[in-house]
């Protein structure tokens, strides 16, 4: 069961310095899609023996994306996912329902090759 307490997330536009508009080389931050397990700020209930959590993102320039997961600031190991037909990339990880995870923040930050980033944060609950 997933409980949502949704906070709005927005992409940030980063533009390079250019002398004319024709030389403007802007790249948007990657954007997490609705294909992710839940919206930013949601509470995820870890009720299964193994809980698979995923984040899916798109990049406006179709660049390779690098996903970083942390649990209360500690780095977690995740697996990459690529959906070629949809030009989406993602990452999955599996968490057991450890009681000490209740109230913890699970965060996924995705970076593109230009250094732009987007962040998803979830709060964990263990019944």
Backbone torsions as a table, in degrees:
resi	resn	phi	psi	omega
1	UNK	NA	133.8	179.6
2	UNK	-117.4	130.0	175.2
3	UNK	-105.7	131.5	-178.9
4	UNK	-104.9	130.2	165.7
5	UNK	-126.7	89.8	-165.6
6	UNK	-79.6	132.8	169.6
7	UNK	-113.2	143.3	-178.5
8	UNK	-69.6	141.7	175.6
9	UNK	-122.9	141.4	-179.7
10	UNK	-134.1	147.7	175.8
11	UNK	-79.5	147.3	180.0
12	UNK	-107.0	132.2	179.7
13	UNK	-90.7	124.1	176.2
14	UNK	-116.4	123.9	-179.0
15	UNK	-118.0	139.8	175.8
16	UNK	-76.5	162.3	176.3
17	UNK	-78.0	131.7	-180.0
18	UNK	-141.8	152.5	-179.1
19	UNK	-78.7	-32.1	178.8
20	UNK	-133.1	159.4	178.4
21	UNK	-58.0	-30.5	179.5
22	UNK	-65.3	-24.8	-178.2
23	UNK	-92.7	-2.6	-178.6
24	UNK	-64.5	122.0	-179.1
25	UNK	-118.2	79.7	-176.6
26	UNK	-90.8	144.0	175.8
27	UNK	-132.9	128.1	176.9
28	UNK	-79.1	156.6	172.8
29	UNK	-65.5	152.6	173.0
30	UNK	-58.1	156.2	-178.8
31	UNK	-124.9	125.3	173.6
32	UNK	-70.6	138.1	-177.2
33	UNK	-100.2	171.0	178.0
34	UNK	-68.6	-8.6	176.0
35	UNK	-73.9	-10.6	175.6
36	UNK	-65.3	160.7	-174.2
37	UNK	-59.5	-34.9	-178.5
38	UNK	-161.7	161.8	178.2
39	UNK	-70.3	161.8	177.4
40	UNK	-54.4	137.1	176.9
41	UNK	87.5	-2.0	-177.5
42	UNK	-71.5	157.7	171.5
43	UNK	-98.7	125.1	178.3
44	UNK	-102.5	125.8	177.8
45	UNK	-94.2	120.7	179.7
46	UNK	-89.9	85.8	-173.5
47	UNK	-102.7	-13.5	-178.0
48	UNK	-94.0	165.1	175.8
49	UNK	-62.1	-39.6	172.6
50	UNK	-130.9	128.6	-176.5
51	UNK	-114.4	115.7	178.5
52	UNK	-90.6	127.5	-178.3
53	UNK	-121.4	137.8	-177.1
54	UNK	-138.9	155.6	174.4
55	UNK	-134.0	135.2	-179.1
56	UNK	-124.0	134.6	-178.1
57	UNK	-136.3	161.2	175.1
58	UNK	-124.9	153.8	176.9
59	UNK	-125.2	135.9	-175.9
60	UNK	-63.3	-24.1	179.7
61	UNK	-107.6	12.1	178.3
62	UNK	56.8	33.0	179.2
63	UNK	-78.8	160.9	173.5
64	UNK	-64.8	140.9	-179.9
65	UNK	-113.6	146.9	-179.2
66	UNK	-119.6	118.6	-176.9
67	UNK	-101.5	134.5	177.9
68	UNK	-127.1	122.0	178.7
69	UNK	-105.9	140.3	172.9
70	UNK	-136.5	150.9	174.3
71	UNK	-121.7	110.7	-174.2
72	UNK	49.4	41.0	176.0
73	UNK	89.0	-11.3	179.4
74	UNK	-90.5	131.2	-177.7
75	UNK	-66.9	136.4	176.6
76	UNK	-113.7	154.1	176.8
77	UNK	-93.0	131.9	-178.8
78	UNK	-132.9	167.2	179.8
79	UNK	-108.0	138.7	177.6
80	UNK	-77.2	154.2	177.1
81	UNK	-135.2	136.2	175.8
82	UNK	-131.6	127.4	178.5
83	UNK	-110.0	88.4	-172.7
84	UNK	-56.2	-45.0	-177.0
85	UNK	-65.0	-26.6	-178.8
86	UNK	-101.7	-2.1	-176.4
87	UNK	53.8	40.0	178.0
88	UNK	-118.1	151.5	176.4
89	UNK	-127.6	157.5	-178.9
90	UNK	-158.3	-172.2	-177.7
91	UNK	-152.9	141.1	177.1
92	UNK	-126.4	151.3	172.4
93	UNK	-144.7	159.6	-179.3
94	UNK	-120.4	131.5	178.6
95	UNK	-124.3	136.9	171.4
96	UNK	-82.7	158.3	-177.9
97	UNK	-82.3	62.3	179.7
98	UNK	-69.9	129.4	-177.9
99	UNK	-54.1	-32.5	-178.9
100	UNK	-68.9	-11.0	177.5
101	UNK	-78.0	-19.1	-179.5
102	UNK	-57.9	127.7	-179.8
103	UNK	85.0	-2.4	-179.1
104	UNK	-79.9	155.4	175.8
105	UNK	-100.5	123.5	174.1
106	UNK	-102.9	125.9	-174.9
107	UNK	-128.6	138.6	173.9
108	UNK	-122.6	123.8	175.6
109	UNK	-115.2	130.8	178.1
110	UNK	-114.4	135.3	-180.0
111	UNK	-119.3	143.7	171.2
112	UNK	-101.9	179.2	-176.5
113	UNK	-67.6	-18.9	178.7
114	UNK	-87.1	-1.3	-179.1
115	UNK	88.7	1.8	176.1
116	UNK	-72.3	153.1	-177.0
117	UNK	-143.9	160.9	172.6
118	UNK	-141.3	152.2	-175.7
119	UNK	-131.2	137.9	169.3
120	UNK	-116.4	135.8	175.7
121	UNK	-127.1	138.1	177.4
122	UNK	-127.8	151.4	171.5
123	UNK	-104.4	137.4	-177.2
124	UNK	-100.3	144.3	176.3
125	UNK	-132.7	133.3	177.1
126	UNK	-119.9	118.1	-177.3
127	UNK	-68.6	NA	NA
